[in-house]
Amino acid sequence: MIKIMAILNVTPDSFSDGGLFAQDKKALQRVATLIEEGADIIDIGGESTRPQADKVSVDEELNRVIPIVEAIQSRFDIAISVDTSKPEVMRAAINANVDMINDVRALQVSGALEACIDSDVSICLMHMQGQPKSMQKQPHYTDVITEVGDFFTRRIDACVKAGINRRRLVLDPGFGFGKTLQNNVDLLKNIDQFQVHGLPILVGLSRKTMIGSLLGDVAVTERAVGSASAAVVAVMKGAEIVRVHDVRITADALKIVKSVLN
């Protein structure tokens, strides 16, 4: 089943919507809109992972994320994902009964694996070359498809060895996270190759630099159609979850895809 994961950044500095939904009232209004437009999952981020992003303390991230998780749960019936790499935030989110931990570092931070063992939440393992502060300076691959696939194999094995049920895992090739434009295009063309792992594939292409570049260096606010088009390609190639800012236009585009695939 194809699902739409709607992005809710409660940060002041995210690349697309930083600061827009950092207050609880605005965030809840936004969640209501996202659900009405067709979101299946709300992905809450309390620390920006855009290129050159600064780190956020554990306490600050907890203060940004957990209250809005609880507020959403008290008002809406919607699956919630928390976008974090910090074990402390993972534990708090799991204790708050979220449905997914979405980790751009694929549980590689010390203590992250242990934080997720004693639960049944889904876990998204994303590939990233380098770290957000510098990942886009000089990304390099000999074969991006093979290297991302090998990374997935290693992280799946690490999770299973730690005691995490394999069926809880979701894979994200990490568009824009230590990737050139050509790397991103190659990944989009070959998403189906990652189906060899037998796990759901999540893609985050929405409004990213690759979309702007492919459209002729258009501004972030002008990338909605391009982002929806990329989501269509990804789903046609086997992705099951698309992480997006523009829910309505993506939902409309995917209705056509679902009709064709069915």
Stockholm file with secondary structure:
# STOCKHOLM 1.0

chainA/1-262         MIKIMAILNVTPDSFSDGGLFAQDKKALQRVATLIEEGADIIDIGGESTRPQADKVSVDEELNRVIPIVEAIQSRFDIAISVDTSKPEVMRAAINANVDMINDVRALQVSGALEACIDSDVSICLMHMQGQPKSMQKQPHYTDVITEVGDFFTRRIDACVKAGINRRRLVLDPGFGFGKTLQNNVDLLKNIDQFQVHGLPILVGLSRKTMIGSLLGDVAVTERAVGSASAAVVAVMKGAEIVRVHDVRITADALKIVKSVLN
#=GR chainA/1-262 SS CCEEEEEEECSSCCTTTTTTTCSHHHHHHHHHHHHHHTCSEEEEESSCCSTTCCCCCHHHHHHHHHHHHHHHHHHCCCEEEEECCCHHHHHHHHHTTCSEEEETTTTCSTTHHHHHHTSCCEEEEECCSSCTTTTTSSCCCSCHHHHHHHHHHHHHHHHHHHTCCGGGEEEECCTTSSCCHHHHHHHHHTGGGGGGGCSCBEECCTTCHHHHHHTTSCCGGGCHHHHHHHHHHHHHTTCCEEEESCHHHHHHHHHHHHHHHC
#=GC SS_cons         CCEEEEEEECSSCCTTTTTTTCSHHHHHHHHHHHHHHTCSEEEEESSCCSTTCCCCCHHHHHHHHHHHHHHHHHHCCCEEEEECCCHHHHHHHHHTTCSEEEETTTTCSTTHHHHHHTSCCEEEEECCSSCTTTTTSSCCCSCHHHHHHHHHHHHHHHHHHHTCCGGGEEEECCTTSSCCHHHHHHHHHTGGGGGGGCSCBEECCTTCHHHHHHTTSCCGGGCHHHHHHHHHHHHHTTCCEEEESCHHHHHHHHHHHHHHHC
//
